[in-house]
Amino acid sequence: MESGRKSGSRRSSSKKMAAPIISEIDLARLGDGVVAYIRTMTSEEAKERFPSIDNLPRGLTLYALHAADGTPIALTDTRQAAMSHALGDDLEIATVH
């Protein structure tokens, strides 16, 4: 007898994964040219992410406007300026948590 198991009652321990409905590349392009998001960052973070920025004072709070795929569009010192830039480019602002 098999250690208390009934014959035929074994469950398969490996489940088949469903194929993705949308590829990662297509997902990244989903909001391309339509959706953007605003990310708050310090001036130190901005220097790391945007090495071409020179003479940025330390300790500032900045607002980076990014395309849906993460491509930076603008870096500003106010959230309102980032939103205005997005609206000027006819971009919808997505809320990112």
C-alpha positions in Angstrom: 0.0 0.0 0.0 1.3 3.5 -0.9 1.7 5.6 2.3 -2.0 6.3 2.7 -2.7 7.7 -0.7 -5.6 6.4 -2.8 -4.8 5.3 -6.3 -5.6 7.9 -8.9 -6.0 10.7 -6.4 -2.6 12.3 -7.2 -2.7 15.9 -8.4 -0.2 17.2 -10.8 2.2 19.5 -8.9 3.1 21.4 -12.0 0.5 23.7 -13.5 0.8 24.9 -17.0 1.2 28.6 -17.3 -1.1 30.4 -19.7 0.6 32.2 -22.6 0.8 35.9 -22.1 -2.0 37.8 -23.7 0.2 40.8 -24.5 4.0 40.8 -24.9 6.2 43.0 -22.6 7.1 45.1 -25.7 3.5 45.7 -26.6 2.7 46.5 -23.0 5.4 49.1 -22.9 4.0 50.6 -26.1 0.4 50.6 -24.9 0.2 54.2 -23.8 2.9 55.4 -26.3 2.1 59.0 -27.3 -1.1 59.1 -25.2 -0.2 58.4 -21.6 2.4 59.9 -19.3 3.2 59.9 -15.6 5.0 62.3 -13.3 7.6 61.1 -10.9 8.9 63.2 -8.0 12.6 63.0 -7.3 15.4 64.9 -5.6 18.0 66.8 -7.5 20.5 64.1 -6.5 18.3 61.4 -8.1 17.9 63.6 -11.2 21.7 63.9 -11.5 21.9 60.0 -11.5 19.1 59.5 -13.9 20.0 62.4 -16.2 23.8 62.7 -16.3 23.7 65.4 -18.9 22.3 67.9 -16.4 24.9 70.3 -15.1 25.0 72.6 -12.1 21.8 71.3 -10.4 21.7 72.5 -6.8 21.5 69.9 -4.1 18.3 69.4 -2.1 15.7 70.3 -4.7 12.5 68.5 -5.2 11.9 68.0 -9.0 9.2 66.6 -11.1 10.0 64.4 -14.1 7.5 63.8 -16.8 7.9 60.4 -18.4 6.2 58.7 -21.4 4.3 55.5 -20.7 7.3 53.4 -21.6 9.5 55.3 -19.1 11.2 57.6 -21.5 11.9 61.0 -19.9 10.1 63.9 -21.5 10.7 66.9 -19.2 12.2 67.8 -15.8 10.8 70.7 -14.0 10.8 72.3 -10.5 7.0 72.3 -10.1 4.3 69.6 -10.5 2.1 72.2 -12.3 4.8 72.8 -14.9 5.1 69.1 -15.6 1.3 68.8 -15.9 1.2 71.8 -18.2 3.9 70.2 -20.4 1.9 67.0 -20.6 -1.4 68.8 -21.4 0.5 70.8 -24.1 1.5 67.6 -25.7 -2.0 66.2 -25.4 -0.9 63.5 -23.0 -3.1 61.9 -20.3 -1.6 61.8 -16.8 -1.7 58.3 -15.3 -1.6 57.9 -11.5 1.3 55.7 -10.5 1.5 54.2 -7.0 
